[in-house]
Amino acid sequence: MSGLRAPSNYSEEPPRHPSLMVNSQEPFNAEPPRSALIASYVTPVDLFYKRNHGPIPVLDDTERYRVSICGLVEKPLELSMADIKKFPKHTVTVTLQCAGNRRTAMSKVKPVKGVGWDVSAIGTGHYATSIWGGAKLADVLELVGISKLTSVSPLGGKHVEFVSVDMCKEEKGGPYKSSIPLIQATNLDAEVILAYEMNGETLNRDHGYPLRVIVPGVIGARSVKWLSSIDIIEKECQGFFTQRDYKMFPPSVNWENIDWSTRRPQMDFPVQSVICSLEEENTVKPGKIVVHGYAVSGGGRGIERVDVSFDGGNTWEEAIRYQKSTAVPYVADDTSTGDKWAWVLFKAEADVSHTTEIITKAVDIAGNVQPENVAVIWNLRGILNTSWHRVRVECV
């Protein structure tokens, strides 16, 4: 593959929206204000959270760009962007979420390692929601002799590894990479795509230009940007971010007794909900309070309900949920109109006359519910904080 390069420093970074909250400058990691997430169902590209591990790659020559498909395949090949765009374009609305979303709240229990994300490392696109367009990976893999709904390739491949041109220190200066099971890649219903569009426009540099993978329903770390190669391999990726990061350990594990081999790489993300219309501490006048937020679950599991308490968890009411339109309430099992890979936005209101804690918790269609206490899910990497989201409101 040529034409796409990883700069050796940060002198060629793209411009970013001034309202982003920057968690680290080099590499650039930033999220929008939480109120921006609920302004629209689909997150604007400029406000989609930015998660990077090194300088943003640069495409010097569009015509020379190629992505290779290799490894345990009978017919390895290289594809240009023109080749990719010959496949039927598939669009899918996906909420991507960084596994470290809400890490700052978990770090208040006990220190953790990682970028200090608040509640906005999400979007429909990365906890943000976006409409992604590209070729279905299952269609592309047929070119190298791998049939749809195949769990093992003819030469014994069981996983698909995505390799970026992005170089990062965690990989000892090598490229960022990760993998998913082959059966997920070859399943049309999983809707894994090689994306070249975001919200109807060409991908920008921050989000993977010219080509990235989108893996719906799993943590954002598996949706690799700036694709260099797609390798069919026998075992899951052995890179840092698959084997020595993004794994869920119990609270008893620390950096002295950790054994990375005892846990599987995290894939699906758990059920989650967050209040976005209020900060963690708020001063308001007594009267009606309306809260807005988002709720989402991994693996294509829709949100069955969102419960909101305006009195610190003593009583609960069910919030109204919406997806594409605020005029039509969302029905969790209505797959004909619902986006199964995307969040729902919710609204609840109540009269509040005294200082209180407002809490949200969501339940998905499998009956999974958010844990009440962040301490019971504390882990040394600070990932998957899906505990009840709480905001304090002081009435004056």
NUMAR-445301 format. One record per residue: x, y, z of N, C-alpha, C in turn; residue in one letter; residue number from 0. Coordinates in steps of 0.1 Angstrom, whole numbers. Example, Ala and Ser with C-alpha at 12.3 -4.5 7.8 and 13.67 -1.06 7.14 Angstrom:
<nodes>
  n_xx  n_yy  n_zz ca_xx ca_yy ca_zz  c_xx  c_yy  c_zz residuo num
   132   -57    78   123   -45    78   132   -33    78       A   0
   128   -22    71   137   -11    71   129     0    79       S   1
</nodes>
This chain:
<nodes>
  n_xx  n_yy  n_zz ca_xx ca_yy ca_zz  c_xx  c_yy  c_zz residuo num
     8   -12     0     0     0     0     9    12     0       M   0
     5    22    -8    13    34    -9     4    46   -10       S   1
     9    58    -9     1    70   -10    -3    76     4       G   2
    -4    67    14    -9    71    27     3    69    37       L   3
     6    80    45    17    79    54    14    85    67       R   4
    21    80    77    20    85    91    31    95    94       A   5
    28   108    96    38   118    99    46   114   112       P   6
    58   119   112    67   116   124    65   126   135       S   7
    57   137   133    54   146   144    40   152   141       N   8
    36   161   149    22   167   149    21   180   141       Y   9
    30   182   132    29   195   125    19   195   113       S  10
    13   184   110     3   183    99   -11   179   104       E  11
   -14   183   116   -27   180   121   -38   188   114       E  12
   -50   182   113   -62   189   107   -68   199   117       P  13
   -75   209   112   -82   218   121   -93   211   129       P  14
   -96   216   141  -107   210   149  -117   221   154       R  15
  -129   216   158  -139   226   162  -135   232   176       H  16
  -136   245   178  -131   251   190  -139   247   203       P  17
  -151   242   201  -159   238   213  -155   224   219       S  18
  -146   217   212  -142   204   217  -135   205   230       L  19
  -137   196   239  -130   196   252  -118   186   250       M  20
  -106   192   250   -94   185   247   -88   177   259       V  21
   -88   164   258   -82   156   269   -67   153   268       N  22
   -62   154   255   -48   153   253   -45   160   239       S  23
   -34   167   238   -31   175   226   -23   166   216       Q  24
   -14   159   222    -5   150   213    -4   136   220       E  25
   -10   126   215   -20   126   203   -33   133   207       P  26
   -40   138   197   -52   146   199   -64   137   203       F  27
   -69   139   215   -81   132   220   -90   142   226       N  28
  -103   143   221  -112   153   225  -126   148   223       A  29
  -135   155   231  -149   152   230  -157   164   231       E  30
  -170   164   226  -178   176   226  -184   179   239       P  31
  -189   191   242  -197   193   254  -209   183   254       P  32
  -212   178   266  -223   168   267  -236   173   261       R  33
  -239   186   262  -251   191   257  -252   190   242       S  34
  -240   190   235  -240   189   220  -245   176   215       A  35
  -243   165   223  -247   152   219  -262   151   217       L  36
  -270   158   224  -285   157   223  -291   167   214       I  37
  -282   175   208  -288   185   199  -294   179   186       A  38
  -289   167   182  -294   161   170  -291   146   172       S  39
  -300   138   165  -298   123   166  -285   119   160       Y  40
  -281   125   148  -269   122   142  -259   132   146       V  41
  -247   128   150  -237   138   155  -230   144   144       T  42
  -229   158   143  -221   164   133  -207   160   133       P  43
  -201   159   121  -187   153   120  -177   161   129       V  44
  -178   174   129  -169   183   137  -170   180   152       D  45
  -182   176   156  -184   174   170  -183   159   174       L  46
  -180   150   165  -178   136   168  -165   135   175       F  47
  -165   127   186  -153   126   194  -141   121   186       Y  48
  -129   126   190  -117   123   183  -108   114   192       K  49
  -105   102   187   -97    92   195   -85    89   186       R  50
   -73    92   191   -61    90   183   -49    85   192       N  51
   -40    78   185   -28    73   192   -15    78   187       H  52
   -16    87   177    -4    93   171    -8   104   162       G  53
     2   109   154    -1   119   144   -11   114   134       P  54
   -20   123   129   -30   119   119   -24   116   106       I  55
   -26   104   100   -20   101    87   -25   110    76       P  56
   -16   111    66   -18   120    54   -19   112    41       V  57
   -29   114    33   -29   108    20   -23   117    10       L  58
   -11   113     5    -3   121    -4    -8   119   -19       D  59
   -13   107   -22   -16   104   -35   -28    95   -36       D  60
   -40   100   -39   -52    93   -39   -51    81   -49       T  61
   -45    84   -61   -45    74   -71   -36    61   -67       E  62
   -26    64   -59   -17    53   -55   -22    45   -43       R  63
   -32    50   -36   -37    43   -24   -43    30   -27       Y  64
   -38    20   -19   -43     6   -20   -45     0    -6       R  65
   -55    -8    -5   -56   -16     7   -55   -31     3       V  66
   -46   -38    10   -44   -52     6   -52   -61    15       S  67
   -57   -72     8   -64   -83    15   -55   -95    14       I  68
   -50  -100    25   -40  -110    24   -41  -120    36       C  69
   -30  -128    38   -30  -137    49   -35  -151    44       G  70
   -43  -158    52   -48  -171    49   -59  -171    38       L  71
   -56  -166    26   -65  -165    15   -59  -172     3       V  72
   -68  -177    -6   -63  -183   -18   -59  -173   -29       E  73
   -66  -161   -28   -64  -151   -39   -61  -137   -33       K  74
   -49  -135   -27   -46  -122   -21   -47  -111   -32       P  75
   -51   -99   -28   -51   -88   -38   -50   -75   -32       L  76
   -49   -65   -40   -49   -51   -35   -60   -43   -42       E  77
   -67   -35   -35   -79   -28   -40   -76   -13   -39       L  78
   -80    -6   -49   -79     9   -49   -93    14   -44       S  79
   -94    27   -41  -107    33   -37  -117    31   -49       M  80
  -113    32   -61  -122    30   -72  -127    16   -72       A  81
  -119     6   -68  -124    -8   -67  -134    -9   -56       D  82
  -131    -3   -44  -140    -4   -33  -154     2   -36       I  83
  -153    13   -44  -166    20   -47  -174    13   -58       K  84
  -169     2   -64  -177    -6   -73  -186   -15   -66       K  85
  -184   -18   -54  -193   -26   -46  -206   -18   -43       F  86
  -217   -25   -41  -229   -17   -37  -227   -10   -24       P  87
  -230     3   -24  -228    11   -12  -239     8    -2       K  88
  -234     5    10  -243     2    21  -242    13    32       H  89
  -253    18    36  -253    28    47  -258    22    60       T  90
  -252    26    71  -257    21    84  -254    31    94       V  91
  -265    33   103  -264    43   113  -258    36   126       T  92
  -247    40   131  -240    33   141  -236    43   152       V  93
  -238    40   164  -232    47   176  -219    40   180       T  94
  -208    47   178  -195    42   183  -193    47   197       L  95
  -187    39   205  -184    43   219  -170    39   222       Q  96
  -162    48   227  -149    45   232  -151    37   245       C  97
  -143    26   247  -144    18   259  -141    26   271       A  98
  -134    37   270  -131    45   281  -141    56   284       G  99
  -152    56   278  -162    66   280  -166    66   295       N 100
  -167    78   301  -170    80   316  -159    75   325       R 101
  -146    75   320  -135    70   328  -132    80   340       R 102
  -135    93   338  -132   102   349  -140    99   361       T 103
  -152    94   359  -161    91   371  -155    78   378       A 104
  -150    69   370  -145    57   376  -132    60   383       M 105
  -124    69   379  -111    73   385  -113    79   399       S 106
  -125    84   402  -128    90   415  -129    79   426       K 107
  -131    67   422  -132    55   431  -117    52   435       V 108
  -109    50   425   -95    47   426   -88    51   413       K 109
   -76    56   413   -69    60   400   -69    48   390       P 110
   -71    52   377   -70    43   366   -60    49   356       V 111
   -56    41   346   -48    46   335   -56    48   322       K 112
   -54    59   316   -61    61   303   -65    76   301       G 113
   -69    79   289   -74    92   286   -86    95   295       V 114
   -87   107   301   -97   111   310  -110   116   303       G 115
  -117   106   298  -130   109   291  -141   113   301       W 116
  -149   122   297  -161   125   305  -172   116   300       D 117
  -184   121   296  -195   113   291  -197   114   276       V 118
  -188   120   269  -191   123   255  -181   116   245       S 119
  -175   106   250  -166    98   241  -176    88   234       A 120
  -186    93   228  -196    86   222  -203    94   211       I 121
  -209    88   201  -216    96   192  -221    86   182       G 122
  -231    91   175  -236    81   166  -229    84   153       T 123
  -218    78   155  -204    76   153  -196    77   165       G 124
  -189    77   177  -179    72   185  -181    76   200       H 125
  -187    74   209  -200    77   213  -204    90   207       Y 126
  -208    88   195  -215    97   187  -222    89   177       A 127
  -233    94   171  -240    86   161  -237    92   147       T 128
  -234    84   138  -232    89   124  -237    79   115       S 129
  -240    84   103  -244    75    92  -232    72    83       I 130
  -228    60    83  -216    56    76  -219    49    63       W 131
  -211    52    53  -214    46    39  -201    39    34       G 132
  -203    28    28  -192    20    22  -196     7    17       G 133
  -186    -2    15  -188   -15    10  -189   -25    22       A 134
  -199   -34    21  -199   -45    31  -187   -53    30       K 135
  -181   -56    42  -169   -64    42  -171   -78    37       L 136
  -183   -83    39  -186   -97    35  -186   -98    19       A 137
  -190   -87    13  -190   -87    -2  -175   -86    -7       D 138
  -167   -78     0  -153   -77    -4  -145   -90    -2       V 139
  -148   -97     9  -140  -109    12  -143  -120     2       L 140
  -155  -119    -5  -157  -130   -15  -147  -129   -27       E 141
  -141  -117   -29  -131  -116   -39  -119  -125   -37       L 142
  -116  -128   -24  -104  -136   -20  -109  -150   -17       V 143
  -120  -154   -21  -125  -168   -19  -131  -172    -6       G 144
  -136  -161     1  -142  -164    14  -157  -162    13       I 145
  -165  -172    14  -179  -171    13  -186  -165    24       S 146
  -198  -160    22  -206  -154    33  -210  -164    43       K 147
  -212  -160    56  -215  -168    67  -205  -179    69       L 148
  -192  -176    67  -181  -186    69  -174  -182    82       T 149
  -171  -192    90  -164  -190   102  -149  -194   101       S 150
  -146  -202    91  -132  -206    89  -129  -205    74       V 151
  -119  -198    70  -116  -197    55  -110  -210    50       S 152
  -110  -212    37  -104  -224    31   -90  -228    36       P 153
   -82  -218    40   -69  -220    44   -67  -219    59       L 154
   -79  -219    67   -78  -220    81   -79  -207    89       G 155
   -82  -196    82   -83  -183    89   -96  -182    97       G 156
   -96  -178   109  -107  -176   118  -110  -162   122       K 157
  -101  -153   119  -102  -139   124   -98  -130   112       H 158
  -103  -118   113  -100  -108   103   -93   -96   111       V 159
   -80   -94   107   -72   -84   113   -72   -71   105       E 160
   -75   -60   111   -74   -47   104   -62   -39   108       F 161
   -53   -36    99   -41   -29   102   -41   -15    96       V 162
   -38    -5   105   -38     9   101   -24    13    96       S 163
   -23    25    90   -10    31    87    -6    39    99       V 164
   -15    41   109   -12    49   121    -2    42   130       D 165
     9    49   132    20    43   141    18    48   155       M 166
    20    39   165    17    43   179    28    37   188       C 167
    31    44   199    41    40   208    38    27   215       K 168
    25    24   217    20    12   223    24     0   215       E 169
    25     1   202    29   -10   193    44    -9   190       E 170
    51    -2   199    66    -1   197    69     6   184       K 171
    61    16   180    63    23   168    57    16   156       G 172
    50     5   157    43    -2   146    29     3   145       G 173
    22    -3   135     8     2   132    -2    -2   143       P 174
   -12     6   144   -24     2   152   -31    -9   145       Y 175
   -36   -19   152   -43   -30   146   -52   -37   156       K 176
   -62   -43   151   -72   -51   159   -79   -61   150       S 177
   -87   -69   156   -94   -80   148  -108   -83   153       S 178
  -115   -89   144  -128   -95   148  -129  -109   143       I 179
  -138  -117   148  -140  -131   143  -144  -131   128       P 180
  -140  -140   121  -143  -141   106  -158  -142   105       L 181
  -165  -150   113  -180  -152   112  -187  -138   113       I 182
  -182  -129   121  -188  -116   122  -186  -108   109       Q 183
  -174  -109   103  -171  -102    91  -178  -107    79       A 184
  -182  -120    79  -189  -126    67  -204  -126    68       T 185
  -209  -122    80  -223  -121    82  -229  -108    77       N 186
  -237  -108    67  -243   -96    62  -251   -89    72       L 187
  -257   -96    81  -266   -90    91  -258   -82   102       D 188
  -245   -85   103  -236   -78   112  -232   -64   107       A 189
  -234   -62    94  -232   -49    87  -219   -43    89       E 190
  -208   -51    90  -195   -46    90  -191   -40    77       V 191
  -187   -28    76  -184   -21    63  -170   -15    63       I 192
  -165   -14    51  -153    -6    48  -159     8    44       L 193
  -158    17    53  -165    30    51  -155    41    45       A 194
  -161    48    35  -154    60    29  -163    72    30       Y 195
  -175    71    37  -183    83    39  -188    83    53       E 196
  -190    95    58  -196    98    71  -206   109    70       M 197
  -218   106    74  -229   116    73  -231   121    59       N 198
  -229   113    49  -231   116    35  -220   124    28       G 199
  -208   126    35  -197   132    30  -185   123    31       E 200
  -175   126    22  -162   119    23  -156   119    37       T 201
  -151   108    42  -144   108    55  -134   119    56       L 202
  -133   125    68  -122   135    69  -110   128    76       N 203
   -99   135    77   -87   128    82   -88   123    96       R 204
   -95   131   105   -96   127   119  -104   113   120       D 205
  -112   110   111  -121    99   112  -118    88   102       H 206
  -105    88    96  -101    76    89   -99    77    74       G 207
   -99    89    69   -97    91    54   -85    85    50       Y 208
   -85    77    39   -97    75    29  -106    63    32       P 209
  -101    54    41  -109    42    43  -107    37    57       L 210
  -118    33    63  -118    27    77  -128    16    78       R 211
  -127     8    88  -137    -3    90  -147     3   101       V 212
  -159    -1   100  -169     2   110  -175   -11   114       I 213
  -173   -15   127  -179   -27   133  -190   -23   142       V 214
  -202   -24   138  -213   -20   147  -215   -28   159       P 215
  -219   -22   170  -222   -29   182  -211   -32   192       G 216
  -198   -29   188  -187   -33   196  -180   -20   200       V 217
  -170   -21   209  -162    -9   213  -155    -3   201       I 218
  -153    10   202  -147    17   191  -134    13   187       G 219
  -126     7   196  -112     2   193  -111    -8   181       A 220
  -122   -14   178  -122   -24   167  -125   -18   154       R 221
  -130    -6   153  -133     1   141  -121     9   136       S 222
  -111     2   131   -98     7   128   -99    17   116       V 223
   -91    28   118   -91    39   108   -79    38    99       K 224
   -79    45    88   -67    46    79   -62    32    75       W 225
   -70    24    69   -67    10    66   -55     9    57       L 226
   -46     0    61   -35    -4    52   -37   -18    47       S 227
   -41   -27    55   -44   -41    51   -54   -47    59       S 228
   -60   -58    53   -70   -66    59   -65   -80    58       I 229
   -61   -86    70   -54   -99    70   -63  -110    76       D 230
   -64  -121    69   -71  -132    74   -61  -141    82       I 231
   -64  -142    95   -54  -149   104   -61  -160   111       I 232
   -52  -169   117   -58  -181   124   -62  -177   138       E 233
   -54  -170   145   -58  -166   159   -61  -151   159       K 234
   -67  -146   169   -71  -132   170   -58  -123   170       E 235
   -59  -111   166   -48  -102   166   -39  -102   178       C 236
   -26  -102   177   -17  -103   188   -12   -89   192       Q 237
   -17   -78   186   -13   -65   189   -16   -60   203       G 238
   -10   -49   207   -12   -44   220   -26   -41   224       F 239
   -34   -35   215   -47   -30   218   -58   -42   218       F 240
   -53   -53   214   -62   -65   215   -58   -74   226       T 241
   -45   -75   229   -40   -85   239   -37   -78   252       Q 242
   -33   -65   252   -28   -59   265   -36   -46   268       R 243
   -47   -45   263   -56   -33   266   -70   -37   263       D 244
   -80   -29   267   -94   -31   264   -98   -45   268       Y 245
   -95   -49   280  -100   -61   286  -106   -57   300       K 246
  -116   -64   303  -124   -61   315  -119   -70   327       M 247
  -112   -64   337  -107   -72   348  -116   -68   361       F 248
  -116   -77   371  -123   -75   383  -116   -64   392       P 249
  -123   -58   401  -116   -48   410  -104   -53   418       P 250
  -103   -66   419   -92   -72   427   -79   -72   419       S 251
   -79   -70   406   -67   -70   398   -60   -56   398       V 252
   -47   -56   400   -40   -44   399   -28   -46   390       N 253
   -19   -35   389    -8   -36   379     3   -46   384       W 254
     2   -50   396    12   -60   401     8   -74   399       E 255
    -5   -77   399    -9   -91   397   -17   -94   384       N 256
   -17   -84   375   -24   -86   362   -18   -96   354       I 257
   -27  -105   348   -23  -115   338   -33  -113   326       D 258
   -28  -106   315   -36  -102   304   -42  -115   297       W 259
   -35  -126   298   -39  -138   290   -52  -144   296       S 260
   -56  -140   308   -68  -146   315   -81  -140   310       T 261
   -80  -129   302   -93  -123   297   -93  -122   282       R 262
  -105  -122   277  -107  -121   263  -108  -106   259       R 263
  -104  -102   247  -106   -88   243  -120   -84   243       P 264
  -123   -72   248  -136   -67   249  -142   -65   235       Q 265
  -154   -69   232  -161   -67   220  -173   -58   222       M 266
  -185   -65   224  -197   -57   226  -196   -48   238       D 267
  -202   -36   237  -203   -28   249  -216   -30   257       F 268
  -216   -28   270  -228   -30   278  -238   -19   276       P 269
  -250   -21   282  -260   -11   282  -256     1   290       V 270
  -259    13   284  -254    26   289  -265    37   288       Q 271
  -265    46   298  -273    58   296  -267    69   304       S 272
  -269    81   299  -263    93   304  -272   105   303       V 273
  -273   113   313  -280   126   313  -270   137   307       I 274
  -275   143   296  -266   153   289  -270   167   291       C 275
  -282   170   295  -287   183   296  -283   190   309       S 276
  -277   183   318  -272   188   331  -257   184   333       L 277
  -250   192   341  -237   189   345  -237   181   357       E 278
  -226   177   363  -225   169   375  -231   176   387       E 279
  -229   190   387  -234   198   398  -242   210   392       E 280
  -254   212   396  -263   222   390  -270   230   401       N 281
  -272   243   398  -280   251   407  -292   256   399       T 282
  -304   253   403  -317   256   396  -327   262   405       V 283
  -337   269   400  -348   273   407  -358   262   409       K 284
  -366   262   420  -376   251   422  -386   252   411       P 285
  -391   240   407  -401   239   396  -398   228   387       G 286
  -403   228   375  -402   217   366  -388   216   360       K 287
  -382   204   360  -369   202   354  -371   191   343       I 288
  -366   194   331  -367   185   320  -353   180   317       V 289
  -351   167   317  -337   162   314  -338   154   301       V 290
  -326   155   294  -325   148   281  -311   140   282       H 291
  -311   130   275  -298   122   274  -299   111   263       G 292
  -289   102   264  -288    91   255  -288    78   262       Y 293
  -292    67   255  -291    54   260  -288    45   248       A 294
  -279    34   250  -275    26   240  -270    13   245       V 295
  -271     2   237  -265   -11   242  -258   -17   230       S 296
  -248   -26   233  -240   -32   222  -247   -44   216       G 297
  -241   -49   206  -245   -62   199  -258   -61   192       G 298
  -263   -49   189  -276   -47   182  -288   -49   191       G 299
  -285   -48   204  -296   -50   214  -303   -36   216       R 300
  -315   -35   213  -322   -22   214  -325   -19   229       G 301
  -329    -6   231  -332    -2   245  -346    -4   248       I 302
  -349   -12   258  -363   -15   262  -369    -4   269       E 303
  -361     2   278  -367    14   286  -355    22   292       R 304
  -358    34   296  -349    42   303  -357    47   316       V 305
  -351    44   327  -357    48   340  -350    61   345       D 306
  -358    71   350  -352    83   355  -358    85   369       V 307
  -349    88   379  -353    92   392  -350   106   395       S 308
  -359   113   400  -357   127   404  -355   129   419       F 309
  -355   118   427  -353   119   441  -343   109   447       D 310
  -332   108   439  -321   100   444  -322    85   444       G 311
  -332    80   436  -334    66   434  -345    60   443       G 312
  -353    69   450  -364    63   458  -376    60   449       N 313
  -379    68   439  -389    65   429  -384    67   415       T 314
  -390    60   405  -386    61   392  -397    63   382       W 315
  -395    69   371  -404    70   360  -398    67   347       E 316
  -406    62   338  -400    58   325  -399    70   316       E 317
  -388    72   310  -386    83   300  -392    80   287       A 318
  -394    90   279  -399    89   265  -386    88   257       I 319
  -386    78   248  -374    75   240  -377    79   225       R 320
  -366    84   218  -368    88   204  -355    83   197       Y 321
  -357    81   184  -345    79   175  -345    89   165       Q 322
  -349    86   153  -348    95   142  -356   108   143       K 323
  -367   107   149  -376   119   150  -381   120   164       S 324
  -381   133   169  -387   135   182  -402   136   182       T 325
  -408   133   170  -422   133   169  -428   119   171       A 326
  -419   109   170  -424    95   170  -416    88   181       V 327
  -423    84   192  -416    76   202  -410    63   197       P 328
  -398    59   202  -391    47   198  -398    35   203       Y 329
  -399    25   195  -404    11   200  -392     2   198       V 330
  -388    -5   209  -375   -12   210  -375   -24   200       A 331
  -386   -30   197  -386   -42   189  -390   -39   175       D 332
  -392   -26   171  -396   -22   158  -384   -21   149       D 333
  -380   -32   143  -368   -33   135  -370   -27   121       T 334
  -383   -25   118  -385   -19   105  -382    -4   104       S 335
  -383     3   116  -380    17   117  -369    21   126       T 336
  -364    12   134  -354    15   144  -340    12   138       G 337
  -330    19   143  -316    17   140  -310     8   151       D 338
  -309    -5   149  -305   -14   160  -291   -11   165       K 339
  -282    -5   157  -268    -2   161  -267    11   168       W 340
  -278    19   169  -276    33   173  -283    35   186       A 341
  -280    47   192  -286    51   205  -300    55   203       W 342
  -307    56   215  -319    64   215  -317    76   224       V 343
  -324    87   221  -323    99   229  -336    98   238       L 344
  -335   103   250  -346   102   259  -349   116   266       F 345
  -361   117   271  -366   129   278  -375   125   290       K 346
  -373   132   301  -381   130   313  -382   143   320       A 347
  -393   145   327  -395   157   335  -403   155   347       E 348
  -400   164   357  -407   163   370  -405   177   377       A 349
  -414   179   387  -412   191   396  -402   188   407       D 350
  -393   197   408  -383   195   419  -383   207   428       V 351
  -384   205   441  -385   216   450  -374   217   460       S 352
  -365   207   460  -354   207   470  -342   201   463       H 353
  -331   202   470  -318   196   465  -319   181   464       T 354
  -315   176   452  -317   162   450  -307   156   440       T 355
  -307   143   438  -299   137   428  -308   131   418       E 356
  -305   134   405  -312   129   394  -304   117   388       I 357
  -311   106   386  -303    94   382  -310    88   369       I 358
  -302    82   360  -307    75   349  -301    61   349       T 359
  -309    51   345  -305    38   342  -313    32   331       K 360
  -307    25   322  -314    19   310  -314     4   311       A 361
  -324    -2   304  -325   -16   303  -326   -20   288       V 362
  -318   -30   283  -319   -33   269  -329   -45   267       D 363
  -331   -49   255  -341   -59   252  -338   -73   257       I 364
  -325   -75   261  -321   -88   267  -323   -87   283       A 365
  -328   -76   288  -330   -75   302  -317   -70   310       G 366
  -306   -67   302  -294   -62   309  -297   -48   314       N 367
  -292   -45   326  -294   -32   332  -281   -27   338       V 368
  -280   -14   338  -268    -7   343  -266   -10   358       Q 369
  -253   -13   362  -251   -15   377  -252    -2   384       P 370
  -257    -4   397  -260     8   405  -247    15   409       E 371
  -236     8   412  -225    14   419  -212    12   410       N 372
  -205    23   407  -193    23   399  -182    15   406       V 373
  -182    14   419  -171     7   426  -171    -8   423       A 374
  -183   -14   420  -183   -28   418  -178   -32   404       V 375
  -177   -22   395  -172   -25   382  -158   -18   379       I 376
  -153   -12   390  -140    -6   388  -130   -15   383       W 377
  -121   -11   373  -111   -19   368   -99   -10   365       N 378
   -87   -15   365   -75    -7   365   -73     1   352       L 379
   -80    -3   341   -79     5   329   -91    15   327       R 380
  -100    14   337  -111    24   337  -120    23   325       G 381
  -123    11   320  -131     9   308  -145     5   313       I 382
  -155     7   303  -169     2   305  -175     7   318       L 383
  -174    19   321  -182    25   332  -196    27   327       N 384
  -204    18   331  -218    18   327  -227    19   339       T 385
  -222    24   350  -230    25   362  -241    36   361       S 386
  -250    36   370  -261    46   370  -254    60   368       W 387
  -260    68   360  -254    82   358  -262    91   367       H 388
  -255    99   375  -261   107   386  -256   121   384       R 389
  -266   131   385  -262   145   386  -269   151   398       V 390
  -262   160   404  -268   167   416  -274   180   412       R 391
  -286   182   418  -293   195   415  -296   202   429       V 392
  -291   214   430  -294   222   442  -304   232   439       E 393
  -315   232   446  -326   242   444  -324   254   453       C 394
  -324   266   447  -322   278   455  -333   288   451       V 395
</nodes>
